[in-house]
Amino acid sequence: MSEAAGITPVSRLPPRSRVPVPPFVGTTLVPIVLALVAGGLVLAAIGTDPLAYYAYVLERGLLRLRGLQATLVHMIPLLILGAALIVSFRSGLWNLGIDGQYMLGMLTAGALAPHLVQAMPLAPALGLSALAGGVAGTLWALPPAWLRARHGTNEVISGLMMSLIATSLVAALVKLWLRDPASLEPQTLTLAVGDRLPMIPGTDVNVGLVLALLVVLGVHAMMTRTAAGLRFRVLGLNPAAARHAGFGGPVLAMSVLCLSGFLGGLAGSVELIGALGKMQASWNPAYGFAVVPLVFLSRFNGLALILLAFAFSVLEIGGASAATRLDVPQDFTLVLVGFVLIFLALAEYLAQRRAET
Amino acid sequence: MQSLLSQTFLAALLTGTVVSAIPLILAALGEQFSERAGVLNIGVEGMMLSGAYAGFATTLAGGGIWGGLLAALACGAGLGALMALFCVRMGMNQIIVGIALTLGAAGVTALLHHAHFARTYPRLDAAPRIAIPGLSGIPVLGQALFHHHPVTWLGLLAPALFALIYRNSFLGLNLAAAGERPDALDATGIGVVATRSAAVIVGGAMAGLGGGYMAVIASGIFVPHMTGGAGYIAIVLAMLARSRPLSVLGGGLLFGMCLAVTTALQVGGIAIPTDVIQMLPFVAVMAVLVLFGRHARMPSALGQPYRRGQR
């Protein structure tokens, strides 16, 4: 451009031939719709009417008051886990050990909360339990974080290993030491309903939802508005630039993964003191892999994450009813999530190609 | 404890070691192959699962053991081709595509299993085993090593074959070049995309074969999510063995022994929850990573899509 004043003559402006499409339509909505269509084909292939399935899911997950409340409660852990992944993915690090951190966080809260509520007033007892869960998540994130920071070992694999260990470790701990002697199922002591997080007035949704929304908004603000967030983002966009600027060292990588681990643990402890009240030895929802695509779809944007987590919850809650009613296993959600990821990556590829030409 | 150390027990443990190690070795060799060319394949777990299902269904439908293994190989190669299309040709993010393939394969095989086998849970006849005359008579080791289905021996010999390819063939050199300096390979006139695609497809085929071995020969049954993390162990194996296929053999046998001990202790009725035992192989992996993590080196262009003229 030779125009010194920086003003482009009108004759050089690109022609306004196409109506501009908001970016989120191309790279968020289109992959979702395509995934639903492809999933519908899979349903048809196994002999289920896809339209009936989706209609049933919507009716059960969204249109009935009970279903809607269940959907909102189901969102709570997804939101906090999403915030954890935003911190890590935006910094270019892959905290895929998120499921393990969630499990350990929940177990810690499950072990502490029933005793703490006996010893002190409710508010500090629940607050301490939630925080302890976060700390447990941080500790569980430490080995992969250290390996990554010290030796550059790929954190994806070590994280997945820690998750696999956590599943068995939690079950073993519940069976061996934390078991409620009064129950037949191996599970921790149950937190009485009155000792859990209070409900939002007029609903059956606990205040964990408010907390989760605050966590997402807080993380969003931190990543976009603070110096620490800027460092994280520079690390994610260009590690070499971060090193040149003097902050790309092991400490930053460790803090990213530990913060992410803290939120992962917090998701577990909040779900325990809010919705579940106890941890069963067999509990392993594997939310992590469900949240990963949501976080990518949201382009690491906290506000978009809230909408997407809501939509996904509808799918899960409705899908759970459909599993018993229409005989479609819940594994179908995995298929949908896989399709979403593929179409998302495709959409990004196409958008990039268009930008280059 | 007496019975734990008897000869028959040891023989059974070693046989179990070999049988559990083969899927890991096959999948890890495939992973090593594609990593060498610069593509990190996180989808191994999904490829193994799809291979397991394809192999099981084919053998059950009357395709025989070799037919089942062939189907498993083809299925893995198919997913590998998909991954090559997305990650190598189009340069999409390798981790996202890998996760997507794993999730998709886990979901689809679970749905198929639910539709076809969930009510009957059919079982395959045990794979016929051949005893090598003479060698199989050696106490303990003979039964463990020389009384197997022939595929098992092929699996044990495969690392040597891969070592030969890496050391003595142009293909091996091309692979290494595609992983370390793709621009140099491109400059010699050999397509980086073609080399890498071939590597990913071979990697997928090996993972599929490993899964097929699990279903058709090792267990004779398919259950959803049956690989249970074996694909990730294979990735770790490839990572730690770096570019040496023979280390994959050693490491694979070591982890195979972990898995076999897990089963043996469960069968032996030791009074610890099975959960404690189930996590041992993964604890072992983490311990190895912490102790030897600094040796885990990757090709310098690993994970980077190649575009001509771009640094």
Interface residues (C-beta under 8 A of the other chain):
Chain A: V42 I46 G47 W94 P143 L147 R150 H151 T153 N154 V156 I157 S158 L160 M161 M162 L164 I165 T167 S168 L169 A171 A172 K175 L176 A281 F289 V292 P293 F296 V328 P329 D331 F332 T333 L334 V335 L336 V337 G338 F339 L341 I342 L344 A345 L346 E348 Y349
Chain B: L40 I42 F86 M90 G91 M92 N93 I95 I96 V97 I99 A100 L101 T102 L103 G104 A105 A106 G107 V108 A110 L111 L112 H114 A115 P224 G229 Y232 I235 V236 M239 I272 P273 D275 V276 Q278 M279 F282 V283 V285 M286 L289 V290 G293 R294 A296 M298
